[in-house]
Amino acid sequence: MNEPILFFGNERLATGVTSPVLVLQSLIKAGYNVPAVVVAQENKIKSRKDRALEIEAVAEANNIPVLAPPKLKEAAADLQKYGAVAAVLVSYGKIIPQEVIDIFPKGIINIHPSLLPKHRGPTPIESVILSGEKETGVSLMQLAAKMDAGDVYAQETVLLRGDEAKQQLADQLLNMGAKMLVHYLPDILSGQLTPAQQNDSEATYDKKIEKEAAQLNHDKPAEELAREVRAYAGWPKSRVLLAKKELVVTQAHALPGNGLPGGIWIEGHNFGMYCSEGILAIDSLIPPGKKEMTAQAFLAGYPLI
């Protein structure tokens, strides 16, 4: 375990989530020598405006330098100086060029939060929630220059209840990935565990989420909008215009019911919006210029009718 292993990524498995940095901490706890953490420069700069990368605090506490090279390809010579036999990657956010992969004799091991070859791409967690799938999981993969197409060392499956929020699911999959890595890494490094090729014919690809996706469209079924609220929590944050107020919806669920799509539904201390099918009941929200509050608290201070 004294052979160096570089670490790539920030461990934020989805858009707008925070990270408990479980993978890096698990490697350190298991006794691995991590001489440096490499993050994408654009992620580091963006986080400075918003919130510092959690992995930076963990690295600093363990005297590990954090590198953010402007162009990873041009930094290959500097990375090679660490003499790392392998690297671990968790949410780097950019394609790793082959020149950098080739630095490591035993490759780069990637933790990907999906059951590859399904959900290749940047938004597997959000996409699983949006499509209402019954399961997801974690793939431990040998990184390749082509996006998420590398051979797979191991997979584990998570059954979904159908009400998971993005942060919750990201934390669950990161925890699973950290345990898988520590379990399988000795056999990967020794060569005892060989990866299996993915079936490219079964591959699906997820797209980046655009800011425009935040607007809740009442012409969609309420169940679909409830999934959007869970998938877009943190970013881009689901929004709806009700009674001339733009509300950020942080939690919601679907109910049966009929009414004019876009119309306001109120029952007791509950409110929401009629959709093409059913009612989107809003559980918590952020009014303009205010902090997050429950639907009951909102109705008490902001009459909608």
C-alpha positions as CSV (number, residue, x, y, z in Angstrom):
1,M,0.0,0.0,0.0
2,N,3.0,2.3,0.0
3,E,2.9,2.6,-3.8
4,P,1.4,6.0,-4.7
5,I,-2.1,6.2,-6.0
6,L,-3.3,9.6,-7.4
7,F,-6.8,10.8,-7.0
8,F,-8.9,12.6,-9.7
9,G,-12.2,14.3,-9.1
10,N,-14.3,16.0,-6.5
11,E,-16.7,13.2,-5.5
12,R,-19.8,15.2,-6.3
13,L,-21.8,12.5,-8.1
14,A,-24.6,14.8,-9.4
15,T,-25.3,18.4,-10.1
16,G,-25.9,20.7,-7.1
17,V,-25.0,18.1,-4.4
18,T,-22.5,18.2,-1.7
19,S,-20.1,15.4,-1.0
20,P,-19.0,13.6,2.2
21,V,-15.8,12.6,0.3
22,L,-16.1,9.0,1.4
23,V,-13.8,7.5,-1.3
24,L,-10.7,9.6,-0.5
25,Q,-11.2,9.1,3.2
26,S,-11.7,5.4,2.7
27,L,-8.4,5.1,0.8
28,I,-6.5,7.1,3.5
29,K,-8.1,5.0,6.3
30,A,-7.1,1.8,4.4
31,G,-3.5,2.9,4.4
32,Y,-3.1,3.9,0.8
33,N,-0.5,6.5,-0.1
34,V,-2.3,9.3,-2.0
35,P,0.3,12.0,-2.9
36,A,-2.1,14.4,-4.7
37,V,-5.7,15.1,-5.6
38,V,-6.4,16.5,-9.0
39,V,-9.6,18.5,-9.8
40,A,-10.7,20.1,-12.9
41,Q,-9.8,23.8,-12.9
42,E,-13.2,25.0,-14.1
43,N,-14.8,23.1,-11.2
44,K,-12.5,24.6,-8.7
45,I,-13.0,28.2,-10.1
46,K,-16.8,27.7,-10.2
47,S,-16.8,26.4,-6.6
48,R,-14.9,29.4,-5.4
49,K,-17.9,31.5,-6.4
50,D,-20.4,29.1,-4.8
51,R,-19.0,26.7,-2.2
52,A,-15.5,25.3,-1.9
53,L,-15.0,21.7,-3.0
54,E,-15.4,19.5,0.1
55,I,-12.5,17.3,-1.1
56,E,-10.2,20.2,-0.6
57,A,-10.8,20.3,3.1
58,V,-10.3,16.6,3.4
59,A,-7.1,16.8,1.4
60,E,-5.8,19.7,3.5
61,A,-6.5,17.9,6.7
62,N,-4.4,15.0,5.5
63,N,-1.6,17.2,4.0
64,I,-2.4,16.2,0.5
65,P,-1.9,18.9,-2.2
66,V,-4.8,19.7,-4.5
67,L,-3.9,20.3,-8.1
68,A,-6.1,22.1,-10.7
69,P,-4.1,22.1,-14.0
70,P,-5.7,24.3,-16.7
71,K,-5.1,21.5,-19.3
72,L,-4.6,18.0,-18.0
73,K,-2.8,16.8,-21.1
74,E,-0.1,19.5,-20.7
75,A,0.3,18.4,-17.0
76,A,1.0,14.8,-17.8
77,A,4.8,15.2,-17.2
78,D,4.2,16.8,-13.8
79,L,1.7,14.0,-12.8
80,Q,4.2,11.4,-13.9
81,K,6.7,12.7,-11.3
82,Y,4.6,11.2,-8.5
83,G,5.4,7.7,-9.6
84,A,1.9,6.5,-9.1
85,V,1.1,2.9,-10.1
86,A,-2.6,3.7,-10.5
87,A,-5.2,6.4,-10.0
88,V,-8.7,6.5,-8.7
89,L,-11.3,8.8,-10.3
90,V,-14.6,9.9,-8.9
91,S,-16.5,12.7,-10.7
92,Y,-13.6,14.6,-12.4
93,G,-16.1,16.2,-14.8
94,K,-14.0,16.1,-18.0
95,I,-12.7,13.4,-20.3
96,I,-9.2,12.1,-19.3
97,P,-6.9,12.1,-22.3
98,Q,-5.2,8.8,-23.2
99,E,-1.8,10.4,-22.6
100,V,-2.7,10.8,-18.9
101,I,-4.3,7.3,-18.6
102,D,-1.0,5.9,-20.0
103,I,1.0,7.4,-17.1
104,F,-0.4,4.7,-14.7
105,P,0.9,1.2,-15.2
106,K,-2.2,-0.3,-13.6
107,G,-4.6,2.3,-15.0
108,I,-7.2,4.6,-13.6
109,I,-10.1,3.0,-11.6
110,N,-13.3,4.9,-12.0
111,I,-16.4,4.8,-9.7
112,H,-19.4,5.4,-11.9
113,P,-22.9,5.7,-10.3
114,S,-24.9,3.6,-12.7
115,L,-25.1,0.0,-13.9
116,L,-23.0,0.4,-17.1
117,P,-23.5,0.3,-20.0
118,K,-26.7,2.0,-19.0
119,H,-26.5,5.7,-18.2
120,R,-23.2,6.6,-19.6
121,G,-22.6,10.3,-19.4
122,P,-22.6,13.2,-16.9
123,T,-26.1,12.8,-15.2
124,P,-26.7,9.1,-14.3
125,I,-28.3,9.9,-10.9
126,E,-30.6,12.6,-12.2
127,S,-31.6,10.5,-15.2
128,V,-32.5,7.4,-13.1
129,I,-34.8,9.6,-11.0
130,L,-36.3,11.4,-14.0
131,S,-37.2,8.1,-15.7
132,G,-38.6,6.5,-12.6
133,E,-36.4,3.4,-12.8
134,K,-36.6,0.6,-10.3
135,E,-32.9,0.1,-9.8
136,T,-29.5,1.7,-10.2
137,G,-26.1,0.9,-8.8
138,V,-22.3,1.4,-9.0
139,S,-19.8,0.2,-11.5
140,L,-16.1,-0.1,-10.7
141,M,-14.5,0.5,-14.1
142,Q,-11.2,0.7,-15.8
143,L,-11.1,4.2,-17.3
144,A,-10.9,4.6,-21.0
145,A,-10.6,7.7,-23.2
146,K,-14.1,7.1,-24.6
147,M,-16.7,8.3,-22.1
148,D,-17.7,5.6,-19.6
149,A,-16.8,2.8,-22.1
150,G,-14.1,1.1,-20.1
151,D,-14.1,-2.5,-18.9
152,V,-15.9,-3.2,-15.7
153,Y,-14.3,-4.8,-12.6
154,A,-17.4,-5.1,-10.5
155,Q,-21.0,-3.9,-10.1
156,E,-23.5,-3.7,-7.2
157,T,-27.2,-2.9,-7.5
158,V,-29.5,-0.7,-5.5
159,L,-33.3,-1.1,-5.6
160,L,-35.1,2.2,-5.6
161,R,-38.3,3.0,-3.7
162,G,-39.3,5.8,-6.1
163,D,-39.1,8.7,-3.6
164,E,-35.3,9.2,-3.4
165,A,-34.0,12.7,-3.7
166,K,-30.8,13.4,-5.6
167,Q,-28.6,14.2,-2.6
168,Q,-29.8,11.1,-0.7
169,L,-29.1,8.8,-3.7
170,A,-25.7,10.4,-4.4
171,D,-24.6,9.8,-0.8
172,Q,-25.9,6.2,-0.9
173,L,-24.1,5.4,-4.2
174,L,-20.9,7.2,-3.0
175,N,-20.9,5.1,0.2
176,M,-21.3,1.9,-1.9
177,G,-18.6,2.9,-4.3
178,A,-16.1,3.6,-1.5
179,K,-16.7,0.2,0.0
180,M,-16.4,-1.5,-3.3
181,L,-13.1,0.3,-4.1
182,V,-11.4,-0.7,-0.9
183,H,-12.7,-4.3,-1.2
184,Y,-11.6,-4.8,-4.8
185,L,-8.5,-2.5,-5.1
186,P,-6.0,-5.0,-3.8
187,D,-7.0,-7.6,-6.4
188,I,-7.1,-4.9,-9.2
189,L,-3.6,-3.8,-8.3
190,S,-2.2,-7.3,-8.1
191,G,-3.8,-8.3,-11.4
192,Q,-5.9,-11.1,-9.9
193,L,-9.2,-9.3,-10.9
194,T,-9.6,-8.7,-14.6
195,P,-12.4,-6.5,-15.9
196,A,-15.1,-7.5,-18.4
197,Q,-15.9,-5.6,-21.5
198,Q,-19.2,-3.7,-21.7
199,N,-21.8,-4.5,-24.3
200,D,-21.8,-1.3,-26.3
201,S,-25.0,-2.3,-28.1
202,E,-26.8,-1.9,-24.8
203,A,-25.3,1.5,-23.9
204,T,-27.6,4.5,-23.1
205,Y,-26.3,8.1,-22.8
206,D,-27.5,10.8,-20.5
207,K,-27.3,14.5,-21.4
208,K,-26.2,17.5,-19.4
209,I,-29.0,19.2,-17.6
210,E,-29.8,22.7,-18.8
211,K,-31.0,25.6,-16.6
212,E,-34.2,25.8,-18.6
213,A,-35.2,22.4,-17.2
214,A,-36.0,24.1,-13.9
215,Q,-39.4,25.3,-15.1
216,L,-42.2,23.0,-14.0
217,N,-44.7,22.5,-16.9
218,H,-48.2,21.9,-15.9
219,D,-48.9,20.2,-19.2
220,K,-46.9,17.2,-17.9
221,P,-48.3,14.6,-15.5
222,A,-47.9,15.4,-11.8
223,E,-45.9,12.2,-11.3
224,E,-43.3,13.3,-13.9
225,L,-43.1,16.8,-12.2
226,A,-42.5,15.2,-8.8
227,R,-39.6,13.3,-10.2
228,E,-38.2,16.5,-11.7
229,V,-38.4,18.2,-8.3
230,R,-36.3,15.3,-6.8
231,A,-33.8,15.2,-9.7
232,Y,-33.3,19.0,-10.0
233,A,-32.9,19.7,-6.2
234,G,-29.9,21.8,-5.6
235,W,-29.5,22.6,-9.3
236,P,-31.2,23.8,-11.4
237,K,-33.9,23.9,-8.8
238,S,-37.5,23.3,-9.9
239,R,-39.6,26.5,-10.2
240,V,-43.2,27.3,-10.8
241,L,-45.3,30.5,-11.1
242,L,-48.4,30.5,-8.9
243,A,-50.5,33.5,-8.2
244,K,-47.8,35.7,-9.8
245,K,-45.1,34.4,-7.4
246,E,-42.1,32.4,-8.7
247,L,-41.6,29.6,-6.2
248,V,-38.6,27.3,-5.9
249,V,-40.1,23.9,-5.2
250,T,-37.8,21.8,-3.0
251,Q,-40.1,18.8,-2.1
252,A,-43.3,17.7,-3.8
253,H,-45.4,14.6,-4.5
254,A,-48.2,13.6,-6.9
255,L,-51.8,13.1,-5.9
256,P,-54.8,12.0,-7.9
257,G,-57.2,14.7,-8.9
258,N,-58.6,16.8,-11.8
259,G,-58.6,20.5,-12.5
260,L,-57.5,23.1,-15.0
261,P,-53.8,22.5,-15.7
262,G,-51.8,25.3,-14.1
263,G,-54.6,26.1,-11.7
264,I,-54.0,26.3,-7.9
265,W,-55.1,23.4,-5.7
266,I,-55.7,24.1,-2.0
267,E,-56.9,21.7,0.6
268,G,-56.5,22.6,4.3
269,H,-52.9,23.4,4.9
270,N,-51.8,21.9,1.6
271,F,-51.5,23.4,-1.8
272,G,-50.2,22.7,-5.2
273,M,-50.9,22.8,-8.9
274,Y,-53.3,20.9,-11.2
275,C,-51.4,19.1,-14.0
276,S,-52.4,17.4,-17.2
277,E,-52.8,14.3,-15.0
278,G,-53.2,14.6,-11.2
279,I,-52.0,17.2,-8.7
280,L,-48.5,18.3,-7.9
281,A,-48.7,18.8,-4.1
282,I,-46.0,21.1,-2.9
283,D,-44.5,20.0,0.5
284,S,-41.7,22.6,0.9
285,L,-40.6,25.6,-1.1
286,I,-38.5,28.8,-1.2
287,P,-40.5,32.0,-1.8
288,P,-38.8,35.0,-3.5
289,G,-36.2,36.4,-1.1
290,K,-37.0,34.0,1.7
291,K,-35.7,30.8,3.2
292,E,-37.1,27.3,2.7
293,M,-40.4,26.7,4.4
294,T,-43.2,24.2,4.6
295,A,-46.4,24.5,2.5
296,Q,-48.4,25.2,5.7
297,A,-46.0,28.1,6.7
298,F,-46.1,29.5,3.2
299,L,-50.0,29.6,3.1
300,A,-50.0,31.3,6.5
301,G,-48.0,34.2,5.2
302,Y,-48.8,34.3,1.5
303,P,-52.5,33.8,0.7
304,L,-52.7,32.4,-2.8
305,I,-56.4,33.2,-3.3
